[in-house]
Amino acid sequence: MGTQYKDVAVRETGEVISLPQSFINNTKEYFIRSKNQDKAFKQKLQRADEHFFWVNQNNITSLLTDKNISQSSLGLLLVLCCNLQNVIGILCNQKRNPYTNKELINKSGVPERSFFKGIEELKSHKIVINNGTKKEPIYTVDMKYHFIGTNNQASHSVRAYKDGIRALKDSGLTLNKIGFLYSVIPLLEFNRCALVKDKNKGVDVNNLHSKDSLCKLYLGISKRTLSTYLSMTFEYKI
């Protein structure tokens, strides 16, 4: 009698694979799951993806270093990414219909002039690409920086939650202030919301950024300006 195989799910990732029955019985890394359970699990993951998008810290570090992008345009980018849909990278609704300029302005809650100024700057750096026309745009965000779906570079990425970003805008924070938050994303330690000098060295006190190091070594701004940003408040309603 040949070896019997069963479909099992990897506990860490949820991936379904086939393994010998004898192997499964001797490990806790897998569990048996039916095809219906697997389908439901994938649907659950997809629904979860709708609430956040990925930010590749390494790539946006290069973006911030190599491209002279205004802070307000970075804020607009963060707000616009709340309209990304699963996998395709297009700013569109759940039916995959691309948003018009008017719809994006309304959904983003920014003045028309600020929207067009920011979108033109993002387009000039090819962070946002218009694959449509001027009147009927199809805006796509470069998935090297932001995307939704399977993440093969999770160790270099953080999640940005859409409701949280919308709360920033709804609380009256300017795009410039939201852009400041964007600019410090590369400094976030993976397990805690702490700004660190080296993401691989944890939150040891010597690895934490001080106001001096943030201003002089990274942001290039005055302490007074930094204090203004650090005093920002907003209301998040559950």
C-alpha positions as CSV (number, residue, x, y, z in Angstrom):
1,M,0.0,0.0,0.0
2,G,1.4,3.4,-1.1
3,T,2.0,6.4,1.1
4,Q,-1.2,8.3,1.9
5,Y,-1.3,12.0,1.4
6,K,-3.6,14.7,2.8
7,D,-4.2,18.3,2.0
8,V,-3.0,20.4,5.0
9,A,-2.6,24.1,5.8
10,V,0.6,25.6,7.0
11,R,-0.3,27.3,10.3
12,E,2.0,30.3,9.8
13,T,0.9,31.2,6.2
14,G,-2.4,29.4,5.6
15,E,-1.0,27.9,2.4
16,V,-2.5,24.5,1.5
17,I,-0.1,21.7,0.5
18,S,-0.1,17.9,0.3
19,L,2.0,15.9,2.8
20,P,2.3,12.3,3.8
21,Q,-0.2,11.4,6.6
22,S,2.6,10.0,8.8
23,F,4.5,13.2,8.6
24,I,1.5,15.3,9.6
25,N,0.9,13.3,12.7
26,N,4.4,14.1,14.0
27,T,4.4,17.9,13.6
28,K,2.4,20.9,14.9
29,E,3.3,23.1,12.0
30,Y,0.3,22.0,9.9
31,F,-3.4,21.2,10.3
32,I,-5.9,19.3,8.2
33,R,-8.4,21.6,6.5
34,S,-11.1,20.8,3.9
35,K,-11.3,22.6,0.5
36,N,-14.4,24.5,1.8
37,Q,-12.5,25.7,4.8
38,D,-9.6,26.7,2.6
39,K,-11.9,28.7,0.3
40,A,-13.4,30.5,3.3
41,F,-10.0,31.2,4.7
42,K,-8.9,32.8,1.4
43,Q,-12.0,34.9,1.3
44,K,-11.3,36.0,4.9
45,L,-7.8,37.0,3.9
46,Q,-9.1,39.0,0.9
47,R,-11.5,40.9,3.1
48,A,-8.7,41.7,5.5
49,D,-6.7,43.1,2.6
50,E,-9.4,45.6,1.9
51,H,-8.6,47.4,5.2
52,F,-4.9,48.1,4.6
53,F,-2.2,48.3,2.0
54,W,1.5,47.5,2.2
55,V,4.3,50.0,2.3
56,N,7.7,48.8,1.3
57,Q,10.0,50.5,3.7
58,N,13.2,49.9,1.7
59,N,11.8,51.2,-1.5
60,I,10.2,54.3,-0.1
61,T,13.5,55.0,1.6
62,S,15.1,55.3,-1.9
63,L,12.1,57.3,-3.0
64,L,12.5,59.8,-0.2
65,T,16.3,60.0,-0.7
66,D,16.5,60.1,-4.5
67,K,13.5,62.1,-5.5
68,N,12.8,65.7,-4.4
69,I,9.1,65.3,-3.6
70,S,7.1,67.8,-1.6
71,Q,5.8,66.7,1.7
72,S,2.2,67.6,0.7
73,S,2.4,65.4,-2.3
74,L,3.6,62.5,-0.1
75,G,0.6,63.2,2.1
76,L,-1.7,63.0,-1.0
77,L,-0.1,59.7,-2.0
78,L,-0.9,58.2,1.4
79,V,-4.5,59.4,1.2
80,L,-4.9,58.2,-2.4
81,C,-3.6,54.7,-1.6
82,C,-6.8,54.2,0.5
83,N,-8.5,53.7,-2.9
84,L,-6.3,50.9,-4.0
85,Q,-8.1,47.6,-4.6
86,N,-6.9,44.0,-4.4
87,V,-3.8,43.2,-6.5
88,I,-4.3,45.5,-9.5
89,G,-2.7,48.7,-8.2
90,I,-5.4,50.9,-9.7
91,L,-7.2,53.7,-7.8
92,C,-10.7,52.3,-8.3
93,N,-13.9,51.1,-6.6
94,Q,-14.7,47.6,-5.6
95,K,-16.1,46.8,-9.0
96,R,-12.7,47.7,-10.5
97,N,-14.0,50.9,-12.2
98,P,-11.3,53.6,-12.1
99,Y,-12.1,56.7,-10.1
100,T,-12.4,60.0,-12.0
101,N,-10.5,63.1,-10.9
102,K,-13.7,64.5,-9.4
103,E,-14.4,61.3,-7.5
104,L,-10.8,61.1,-6.1
105,I,-11.0,64.8,-5.1
106,N,-14.3,64.1,-3.3
107,K,-13.1,60.9,-1.6
108,S,-9.8,62.4,-0.6
109,G,-11.3,65.6,0.8
110,V,-8.6,67.8,-0.6
111,P,-9.0,71.1,-2.5
112,E,-9.1,70.7,-6.3
113,R,-6.0,72.8,-6.8
114,S,-4.0,70.8,-4.2
115,F,-5.1,67.5,-5.8
116,F,-4.0,68.4,-9.3
117,K,-0.7,70.0,-8.1
118,G,0.1,66.8,-6.1
119,I,-1.0,64.3,-8.7
120,E,1.1,66.1,-11.4
121,E,4.2,65.9,-9.1
122,L,3.6,62.2,-8.3
123,K,3.2,61.5,-12.1
124,S,6.4,63.4,-12.9
125,H,8.3,61.0,-10.7
126,K,6.3,58.0,-12.1
127,I,5.0,57.0,-8.6
128,V,1.5,57.5,-10.0
129,I,0.9,56.6,-13.7
130,N,-2.1,57.6,-15.8
131,N,-2.8,54.8,-18.2
132,G,-5.9,56.5,-19.4
133,T,-6.5,60.0,-20.8
134,K,-6.6,63.4,-19.2
135,K,-10.4,63.4,-19.2
136,E,-10.8,59.7,-18.3
137,P,-7.7,58.8,-16.2
138,I,-6.8,55.4,-15.0
139,Y,-4.4,56.1,-12.2
140,T,-2.0,53.3,-11.1
141,V,0.3,53.4,-8.1
142,D,3.8,52.0,-8.6
143,M,3.5,48.7,-6.7
144,K,7.2,48.9,-5.9
145,Y,6.1,51.3,-3.1
146,H,2.5,50.5,-2.2
147,F,0.3,47.5,-3.0
148,I,-2.5,45.2,-1.8
149,G,-2.4,41.4,-1.8
150,T,0.3,38.8,-1.3
151,N,3.5,40.2,0.0
152,N,6.7,38.4,-0.7
153,Q,8.7,41.1,1.0
154,A,6.9,41.2,4.4
155,S,10.2,41.6,6.3
156,H,10.7,44.9,4.5
157,S,7.2,46.2,4.7
158,V,4.6,47.6,7.1
159,R,0.8,47.8,6.9
160,A,-0.9,51.2,6.5
161,Y,-4.5,51.0,7.6
162,K,-7.0,52.9,5.5
163,D,-9.4,53.9,8.2
164,G,-6.5,55.3,10.2
165,I,-5.3,57.4,7.3
166,R,-8.8,58.6,6.6
167,A,-9.1,59.6,10.3
168,L,-6.0,61.8,9.9
169,K,-7.6,63.6,7.0
170,D,-11.1,63.8,8.5
171,S,-9.5,65.4,11.7
172,G,-8.3,68.3,9.6
173,L,-4.6,67.5,9.3
174,T,-3.1,69.1,6.2
175,L,-1.5,67.1,3.5
176,N,1.8,68.5,4.6
177,K,1.4,67.1,8.1
178,I,0.2,63.7,6.7
179,G,3.3,63.8,4.4
180,F,5.5,64.2,7.5
181,L,4.1,60.9,8.8
182,Y,4.9,59.3,5.4
183,S,8.5,60.5,5.7
184,V,9.1,58.7,8.9
185,I,7.6,55.3,7.8
186,P,11.1,54.0,6.9
187,L,12.2,54.5,10.5
188,L,9.4,52.3,12.0
189,E,10.6,49.3,13.9
190,F,8.7,46.2,12.7
191,N,7.1,45.2,16.0
192,R,6.4,48.5,17.6
193,C,5.6,52.1,16.5
194,A,9.0,53.3,17.5
195,L,11.4,55.4,15.3
196,V,14.7,53.6,15.2
197,K,18.1,54.1,13.5
198,D,18.4,50.5,12.5
199,K,15.3,48.4,12.1
200,N,17.3,45.2,12.7
201,K,18.4,46.2,16.2
202,G,15.1,46.5,18.0
203,V,14.0,49.2,20.4
204,D,17.1,49.4,22.6
205,V,17.4,52.9,23.9
206,N,20.7,53.5,22.0
207,N,18.9,52.6,18.8
208,L,15.9,55.0,19.3
209,H,15.9,58.3,17.4
210,S,16.1,61.5,19.5
211,K,14.9,64.9,18.3
212,D,18.5,65.8,17.5
213,S,19.1,62.7,15.3
214,L,15.8,63.1,13.6
215,C,16.4,66.7,12.7
216,K,20.1,66.6,11.9
217,L,20.6,63.1,10.5
218,Y,17.4,62.2,8.8
219,L,14.7,64.9,8.3
220,G,16.9,68.0,7.9
221,I,14.4,70.2,9.7
222,S,14.5,72.4,12.8
223,K,13.6,71.2,16.3
224,R,10.8,73.8,16.3
225,T,9.3,72.4,13.1
226,L,9.6,68.9,14.4
227,S,7.9,69.9,17.7
228,T,5.0,71.2,15.6
229,Y,4.6,67.9,13.9
230,L,4.9,65.9,17.1
231,S,2.2,67.9,18.7
232,M,-0.3,66.9,16.0
233,T,-3.5,65.3,17.4
234,F,-6.5,63.6,15.7
235,E,-9.6,61.8,16.6
236,Y,-10.1,58.2,15.6
237,K,-13.7,56.9,15.9
238,I,-14.3,53.2,16.0
